[in-house]
Amino acid sequence: MTDAALPPLTLETMLRQMPKVELHCHLFGTVRHQTFRQLNARAGAPLADAEIDGFYTRGEKPVGVLRVLRALDAQLVRSAGDLYQITREYLEDAAAHQVRHAEFSWNPTGTVHGSGIPYAMAQGAIVRAIQDAQQEFGITGRLIAAIDREASPQAAVEMVEWVKAHRCDEVVGIGIDYREVDRPPELFARAYAEARRAGLRTTAHAGEFGMPWTNVRTAIELLQVDRIDHGYTVVDQPDFARECAARGVVFTVVPTNSYYLRTLPPERWALDHPIRRMPGLGLRIHPNTDDPTLHKVTPTQAWLMMVRDFGFGLDDLRGFMLNGLDGAWIDDTLRQAWRSAWRAEFDALRARLPQPLPSDDPPHRALP
């Protein structure tokens, strides 16, 4: 059947079928609801069902989410097999939305000190799941060992030492996660320096939760990260944002999560969200799920929000797709091959959309 004879697609179907990378996703934010209940049962049910159910309920503001998330390390994840199951299920779910390559974060400090699973055993289980998922679902997975910014700078250095002692191809770099409030990036400069010396790639959550734009500058200039997770408050300093644009820094943004989304009035959040303004400053952005089951979002829905809520058009989305490939920690030969193939796939899918498409109007980000 020729392309011309193929049935038309809805926008959502097109976005589901388009090839994707995912660069900003936290392993413990991907746990399926039923799996969470299973882990709780295996651990002797330390959490009430209502607490677990609340983890999967999104209101105007999440309540108790971090406490339940921490319970995974502190009470529920008790074996390497648990980590294997969570990882394999995440990659299966992502592959169902045509995520071809996923770089996802895991917090080793919590696992080792909370769950009591030795680092080598935990990493080995996650890596086995990555390898099995590639064979079963055709998705490549890479692990980012994330610093727990709520722990000490010494714990961050310890974590980097674990990664260095157990190097493997599937563990490509380090990041930093959990709440940015009162935990500026400079606290972890030594850990990042050690990681860079070891040849690890680096990213960092910065400019989220309404934290100052200077945290983004610190992450780029002091920690020397390869990309930025979130980074929204960089729009508060347009001159520096343009410097980031000139450097080609990729910002892995999350349509469902930020300080802004949870504080702006419901009728204004999409209009006033910094994601709308970032491309207008020349910034290279790429949409991600962050914590898909926690946020009740899929990779397809994250991309759909970029059109439906933020007003971007299909040319924008095509560019965001390529930004993701440029920001991914993959071999340059593979990157170039994917860029060529994915452009062709995107264009073929786009040609099957009915015309005209409202999303092809000038995006709202151009509004003052």
N, C-alpha and C positions, 0 to 999 in steps of 0.2 A: 504493500500500500504506500503510495507517495504521500509526502507531507500535505499536499493540497487536499488529499482525500481523507485525511485523518479527522476525526470529530473535533469540534471546538472544545476548548478548555475554559473552565472558570478560573479566575485569578488565583483562588486558593489552591486549586488542583495544580495549576502551573507552578506555583511556588513550592508545593510539596514535591513535585517531580524535578525541580531544578537541582543541580549538584551543589553541595554545600560543604564548607568546613565549619567546625565549631571550635572556637578558641578560648571560650570563657564559660566554663561549666564546672561546678563543684560536685564531686562524686557523691557526697552525702546529701546533696540537694536533688539527687536523681532517684532516690529510693522509691520504688513502687509502693503504693498504699498497702497492698496485701503483704508485700515483703516486710514492710515495717511491722505489721502485726505479727508476722512469723518470727521475726527477730525478738520482738517483745515476749512472745510466748516461750521461745527457747531460753530466754534469760530469766524466766520465772515471773513474767508480767509485772515488772517494776513500774510501768506506766499504765494509767487507766486508758481504756479505749477512747474515751472522750478527748484525752490529751493528744493521742495519735491522730484522731479525726480532725482535731483543730489545726494540726500541722498542714493539712491539705485543704483548709478553708481560708479563702482570701477575703478579708473585709477591707475597709478603707485603710486600716493600719493593722499589720500583723501583730498578734499578741502572743508572747511566750514562745515565739518561733525559735530563737537562739537557744533557749533552755532545752527545748525538745531536741534540737539539732545536736547539742552537746551530749544529750543522753545516749546518742548512738555510740560515742566513744566510751562514755562513763559507765554505761549499763548494758547496752544491747549487742554491740559487735564483740563477739567473744572468741572468734576463731578466724583463721586465714580463709576458711571456706566461706564465711560470711562476706568477706571482702571480694572473693571471687564471684559470688552470686550477684552482689550489687553491681560490680563492674560489667560483668557479662550482660546483665539485664539493661544497664544504661546503653551500652553499645548496640544492643539489639534494637532498643527503642529509637535511638538516633538514626540507625541505618534505615529504619522504616520510613524516615523522612528525607532520605537521600543525602544524609550526612555521610560523605565519603571518607572524611578524615577528622578525628576529634582529638584535641589536646585538652585534657581535663585535669582538674586540680584535686589533690588529696592532701590531707593534713597529717603527716607522720607523727608529729609531736603528740597529738591527741591519741592516736592509735597505740603508740608505744607506751606512753605514760598513763593513758586512760584505760584502754582495752587490755593492755598487758601483752600485746602481740609483738615479738621482736621485729625490728625493722626488716631484716632480710626475709623473714617469713612472710610478712605483710606485703612487701614489694613483690616477692615471688608470686604470690597468689594473684595480685592485680595484673602482673605481666602475663601470667598464664591465661587469664581471662581475655586480655588484649589479643594474644596470639590465637586463641580459640575463636574469638569473635571475627577476626580477619578471615579465618577459614570458613566460618559458618555464614557470615553476613556480608563479607566483602568490604568491611570498614577497617581502616587503619586507625589505631589508637596510640596516643602518646601521653605519658604521665608527667604532670607538673607537680613537683613536691612543694607544697605551699607552707610558708612560715605562718605560724599562729601568732598574729601580732598582739594578741592579748597575753601571750606568754612572754618570757624575758628575752632580751637580745642574746643572752648566752644559750638559751634553748634553740634559737634560730641557728646559731653557729653549730651547735651539736647536730641539728638536723642536716645541715649541709655536709657535715662530716660523714653522716650515715650514707648520704647519697653518693659521695665521693668513694666511699669504701665498697659500694655495691653497684658500680656503674654498669649500665646495660643500654642497648640502643633505644629501648622503649621509654626510658626516663630521660627526657630531653632538657629539662631546666627546672628552675624554681620560680615561685611566685610568693605572694603574701596576701592573706585574706583575714576575714573577720573584721569587726568594727574598727574603723579608722579613727574614731574619736579618741583624743588624748594619746594616740599611738602613731606619731608622725614617722614618715619613712626613714629619716636619718637615724633613728634608733637601731636600725638593722643594717647599717652601712657595712659593718665587718662581714656579716654573713653574705651579703651580695658580692663583696670583693672576693671572698673565698670561692664563691660559685663561679665568678667570671674567670678567676685564675685556673679553675678546673675545667674550663671550656664549656660550662653549662650556659644555656640561654636563660634570659631573665625577663620577667614581667612583674607588675605590681598593681594592686588596687590603690588608686590615688584619685582624689577629687570627688569622692563619693560622700554621702551623708552630710552634704553641705560643708565639707571641709575646705579650707582655703586652696585657691589655685596654686599657691606656692608648693603644696604637696606634690603636685604634678611636676613642677620644675625640679624639686628635689629628687623625685624618682628618676627623672631623665638625666639630670646633670650630675648628681652625686651617686646614685645607685647605678646609673648608666644602663637602664633597662632597655630591652629591645622593643617592647610595646607597653601600652598602658591599658589597664582594665578600668572601665568606667571613664574617669577623667572629666566629668561634666563641668566642673567649676573652672576649667581652663577658659571657658567662654567669658569669665569675669575679667580676663586680661587679654584682650584681643591681640595686642602686640606679641605676647608670648605664644598665643595660639598660632599666629602666623609663622613664628619660628618653628613650632612643632610641625606645621604643614611643610615648611621648607625642608625639614629633616626627613620627612616621609614617615613620621611615627604613625603606626596604626593604633587606633583606639577601639577596643572591643566593648561596644556599648550594649546595654541591655534594656529593651523597650519596657519591660515590666518592673524594673527595679531602679530606684534611686531615692535620695533624700527628697528630690523635687516631686516625684510621683506621689509620695506619701504626705506631702504638706500642701501642695497646691489644691485649690478647690476642684471638685470633680469636673466642673464645666470648663476649667482652664488648664488642667494638667497637660493635655496633649498640645494645646496652643503655646504654652509657655515653657515646655520642657526643653532643656538645652540641646538635646539630640537634634532638634529641628534647626538649630543655629550652627551646629558644628561644621557641616559641609560648606556653608556660606563663608566660613573663615578659612577654608582650604583644608580642613582636617580630614584625614582618611579614616572613616568609620566602618565598622563591620558589626552587624547585629548578632546577638547570641542569647541563649536561654538562661544562663547563670545557674539557676536551681529549678529545673523544669517541672518536677512534680510539686515542689514547694510553691512555685509561682503559678501553677496550673497553666503551663504554656508548653507548646511543642516548638521545635525548630521552624516548622511551617508557619505557626501562628506568630512567632517573633518577626519573621519576614513580612507577614501580612500586616502587622501593626505598623511597620515602616511606611506602608502605603495608606492604610485606613486611618491611622491615628496621627501620623506625622506628615502626610501629604507628599511623600516622595513618589517619583514616577519610575517607570521601568528602566529608563536609562540610568537613573540613580542606582537602582538595585543591581543592575549589571556591574556598575562600578564598585558597589559594596562587595559583591561576590569576588571580584578580582582583588580588592583590598585584602580580603581574607586570605586569598592564596599568597599574596605578597607578605602578609604578616605571619603565615604559618611557618613552623620550624621544620621545613622539609628540604630535601635536596633540590638544588636549582634546576637540574635537568628535569626532575619530576614536576617542579613548579611550572616550567615553561610548557611542558607537554599538557598539563592540566589547564593552563590558561587558554591554550589553543582549543582544546577539546570542549572545555566548559563554555567558552564563548559561543561555540557552535551549538551546543545543547541548549543554552539559554535562548539563543535567537530562534531555534526551531520551535521551542515551546511557546515563545512569545508570538510567533506567527500564527499560532492556533487560537489566540485570544480573539474574541469578537471586537470589532472596531466601531466607534472609537471607545477607548477605555478612559474613564474619568481620571484615573491616576496619572495619565499622561499630560494632564494640565500642569501649569507651573506649580512646583511644590510650595507649600505654605512656609517653608523655611525662609523664603525670600522676603517674608513680611518683616517690617521693622520691629 
